[in-house]
Amino acid sequence: MTTLLAFDTSAAHCAAALLRDGQIVSRIEEMAKGQAERLMILLEEVLADNGVTWADLDGIGVGVGPGNFTGIRISVSAARGLALGLVKPAIGVSNFEAVTYGVPNAVACLTAPRNQAYVQNFVADGDPNPALVDLTDVTSLPKIPGKADPRFCGPTAEDVAALYFGGQPSDWNLAIAECTPIEAIARIAAGRLHSTTDRPAPLYVKPPDAAPPREQPPLILP
């Protein structure tokens, strides 16, 4: 059975989940900052509390966003470093996938700054590309077939459903994933452990707000 450690710092939290023999335990610590200092300590604690060592792991799972730029970089960098040091695979899982885990025909709806939402369709024949949606502009929504009967998941599900359909909440098909996002990241990553060799990479959807540095960035090897 697979033993996998997953973590995510793409929002105002530091979250970890340990999947072992089909069972999962998780810890989520809310924090607006300090994830870089806390993450490795939290992972050590989760392993120690469950009698698992780094050598026991079959792989690493990590949330790749979208979300906070700095938080995504923290967790993705940690996952790639751990994979290199442990000689074990690291699997990236998007937050879109996590909030729709176990929900068919879903539309993932995540929080974005300035009255916006990150949206991705997992609806047959819908536009599958992640989008940054203005919650006041219906034309910014990814296209969904008229008879799709989508199910909206995630923290901004009500806002996105209202923009699609209008009306009252009773008219919207809101749904909840089978487990918390960090637990979903662990289970999805475990399912891909032997089917992908891609290293995790950040999923930003929108460009950064900060101006780029003037210095030439270092070369990052593929």
C-alpha positions as CSV (number, residue, x, y, z in Angstrom):
1,M,0.0,0.0,0.0
2,T,1.1,3.5,-0.8
3,T,2.6,5.8,1.9
4,L,2.5,9.4,0.7
5,L,2.9,12.8,2.3
6,A,1.1,15.8,0.8
7,F,1.2,19.5,1.7
8,D,-0.1,22.8,0.5
9,T,0.6,26.5,1.3
10,S,-1.2,28.1,-1.6
11,A,-3.6,30.0,0.8
12,A,-3.5,31.4,4.3
13,H,-2.7,28.1,5.8
14,C,-0.1,25.4,6.2
15,A,-1.7,22.0,5.5
16,A,-0.3,18.5,5.4
17,A,-1.8,15.0,5.0
18,L,-0.3,11.6,5.4
19,L,-1.8,8.7,3.3
20,R,-0.8,5.3,4.6
21,D,-2.4,2.0,3.8
22,G,-5.5,3.7,2.5
23,Q,-6.0,5.7,5.7
24,I,-5.4,9.4,5.9
25,V,-4.6,11.9,8.6
26,S,-4.3,15.6,8.1
27,R,-3.4,18.8,9.9
28,I,-4.3,22.4,8.8
29,E,-2.9,25.4,10.5
30,E,-4.4,28.8,9.6
31,M,-1.7,31.4,9.1
32,A,-1.5,34.6,7.0
33,K,2.3,34.4,6.9
34,G,5.2,32.3,8.1
35,Q,4.5,29.2,6.0
36,A,8.1,29.0,4.8
37,E,9.3,28.7,8.4
38,R,6.6,26.4,9.5
39,L,6.2,23.9,6.7
40,M,9.1,21.5,7.2
41,I,8.5,21.5,11.0
42,L,4.9,20.6,10.4
43,L,5.8,17.8,8.0
44,E,8.3,16.4,10.6
45,E,5.6,16.5,13.2
46,V,3.0,14.7,11.1
47,L,5.5,11.9,10.2
48,A,6.7,11.5,13.8
49,D,3.1,11.5,15.2
50,N,2.3,8.6,13.0
51,G,5.5,6.6,13.3
52,V,6.6,7.2,9.7
53,T,10.0,8.3,8.5
54,W,11.0,10.1,5.4
55,A,12.5,6.8,4.1
56,D,9.1,5.1,4.4
57,L,7.5,7.4,1.8
58,D,6.7,6.3,-1.7
59,G,6.2,9.8,-2.9
60,I,5.3,13.5,-2.2
61,G,2.1,15.3,-3.2
62,V,1.8,19.0,-3.4
63,G,-0.8,21.6,-4.1
64,V,0.4,23.8,-7.1
65,G,-2.3,26.5,-7.0
66,P,-3.8,28.7,-8.1
67,G,-3.6,30.9,-5.0
68,N,-1.0,33.0,-3.3
69,F,2.1,33.4,-5.4
70,T,4.6,33.2,-2.6
71,G,2.8,30.3,-0.9
72,I,2.7,28.3,-4.1
73,R,6.4,28.8,-4.6
74,I,7.1,27.7,-1.0
75,S,5.3,24.4,-1.3
76,V,6.4,23.5,-4.9
77,S,10.0,24.3,-4.1
78,A,9.8,22.1,-1.0
79,A,8.3,19.3,-2.9
80,R,10.9,19.4,-5.7
81,G,13.7,19.5,-3.1
82,L,12.3,16.6,-1.1
83,A,11.8,14.5,-4.2
84,L,15.5,15.2,-5.2
85,G,16.8,14.4,-1.7
86,L,14.6,11.3,-1.2
87,V,14.9,10.0,-4.8
88,K,11.1,9.7,-4.8
89,P,8.5,11.2,-7.1
90,A,6.7,14.5,-6.4
91,I,3.2,14.8,-7.9
92,G,1.6,18.2,-8.4
93,V,-2.2,18.5,-7.9
94,S,-4.2,21.7,-8.7
95,N,-6.6,23.2,-6.2
96,F,-9.2,22.9,-9.0
97,E,-8.9,19.2,-8.9
98,A,-8.8,19.1,-5.1
99,V,-12.1,21.0,-4.5
100,T,-13.9,18.9,-7.0
101,Y,-12.6,15.5,-5.9
102,G,-15.3,12.8,-6.3
103,V,-17.8,15.3,-7.8
104,P,-18.7,14.5,-11.4
105,N,-19.6,17.2,-14.0
106,A,-18.0,19.8,-11.7
107,V,-17.0,23.4,-12.0
108,A,-14.2,24.4,-9.6
109,C,-14.5,27.9,-8.1
110,L,-11.6,29.3,-6.1
111,T,-11.1,32.6,-4.4
112,A,-9.1,35.3,-6.3
113,P,-8.3,38.9,-5.4
114,R,-10.5,41.9,-6.2
115,N,-13.9,40.4,-6.6
116,Q,-12.7,37.7,-8.9
117,A,-12.6,33.9,-8.9
118,Y,-10.4,31.2,-10.4
119,V,-12.7,28.9,-12.4
120,Q,-12.1,25.6,-14.3
121,N,-14.6,23.4,-15.9
122,F,-14.6,19.6,-15.5
123,V,-17.8,19.4,-17.6
124,A,-18.0,17.4,-20.8
125,D,-17.6,19.6,-23.9
126,G,-17.0,22.7,-21.7
127,D,-14.0,25.0,-22.0
128,P,-11.4,23.2,-19.9
129,N,-8.9,26.1,-19.6
130,P,-8.5,27.7,-16.1
131,A,-9.8,31.3,-16.1
132,L,-9.7,34.3,-13.9
133,V,-13.3,35.5,-13.8
134,D,-14.6,38.9,-13.0
135,L,-17.7,38.2,-10.7
136,T,-19.5,41.2,-12.2
137,D,-18.9,40.2,-15.9
138,V,-20.7,37.2,-17.2
139,T,-18.7,37.3,-20.5
140,S,-15.5,36.4,-18.5
141,L,-16.9,32.9,-17.6
142,P,-15.6,29.8,-19.4
143,K,-18.2,28.3,-21.7
144,I,-20.4,25.5,-20.4
145,P,-22.9,23.6,-22.7
146,G,-26.5,24.7,-22.2
147,K,-27.7,21.2,-21.0
148,A,-24.6,20.3,-19.0
149,D,-26.2,20.6,-15.5
150,P,-22.9,21.5,-13.8
151,R,-22.2,21.1,-10.1
152,F,-20.3,24.0,-8.6
153,C,-17.6,23.3,-6.0
154,G,-15.2,25.4,-3.9
155,P,-15.2,28.6,-1.7
156,T,-16.7,30.8,-4.4
157,A,-19.2,28.3,-5.8
158,E,-22.2,30.4,-4.9
159,D,-20.8,33.6,-6.5
160,V,-19.9,31.8,-9.7
161,A,-23.2,29.9,-9.9
162,A,-25.1,33.1,-9.5
163,L,-23.1,34.7,-12.3
164,Y,-23.9,31.8,-14.6
165,F,-27.5,31.4,-13.8
166,G,-28.8,34.2,-11.6
167,G,-31.9,33.4,-9.5
168,Q,-31.8,32.1,-6.0
169,P,-29.4,29.7,-4.3
170,S,-32.1,27.0,-4.5
171,D,-31.7,27.2,-8.3
172,W,-28.0,26.4,-8.2
173,N,-26.4,22.9,-8.1
174,L,-23.8,23.4,-5.4
175,A,-21.7,20.4,-4.3
176,I,-19.0,19.5,-1.8
177,A,-16.0,17.3,-2.5
178,E,-15.6,14.0,-0.8
179,C,-12.9,15.2,1.5
180,T,-10.9,18.3,2.4
181,P,-8.6,19.8,-0.3
182,I,-5.4,18.6,1.4
183,E,-6.7,15.1,1.7
184,A,-7.8,15.2,-1.9
185,I,-4.3,16.3,-2.9
186,A,-2.9,13.3,-1.2
187,R,-5.3,10.8,-2.7
188,I,-5.0,12.3,-6.3
189,A,-1.2,12.3,-6.0
190,A,-1.2,8.7,-4.8
191,G,-3.3,7.7,-7.8
192,R,-0.8,9.3,-10.2
193,L,2.3,8.0,-8.5
194,H,3.2,5.5,-11.2
195,S,1.7,7.2,-14.2
196,T,3.6,10.5,-14.4
197,T,7.1,11.7,-14.4
198,D,6.4,15.4,-14.6
199,R,7.8,17.5,-11.8
200,P,5.3,19.8,-10.0
201,A,5.1,23.3,-11.4
202,P,3.2,26.3,-10.1
203,L,-0.3,27.0,-11.6
204,Y,-0.8,30.8,-11.3
205,V,-3.6,31.5,-13.9
206,K,-2.9,35.2,-13.7
207,P,0.3,37.2,-13.9
208,P,1.9,38.4,-10.6
209,D,0.9,41.8,-9.3
210,A,4.5,42.8,-8.4
211,A,6.8,44.2,-11.0
212,P,9.5,41.8,-12.2
213,P,13.0,42.3,-10.8
214,R,15.5,44.2,-13.0
215,E,18.2,41.6,-12.5
216,Q,18.5,38.7,-14.9
217,P,16.9,35.6,-13.2
218,P,18.9,32.5,-12.6
219,L,18.6,29.6,-15.1
220,I,16.2,26.9,-13.8
221,L,17.0,23.5,-15.2
222,P,14.1,21.5,-16.7
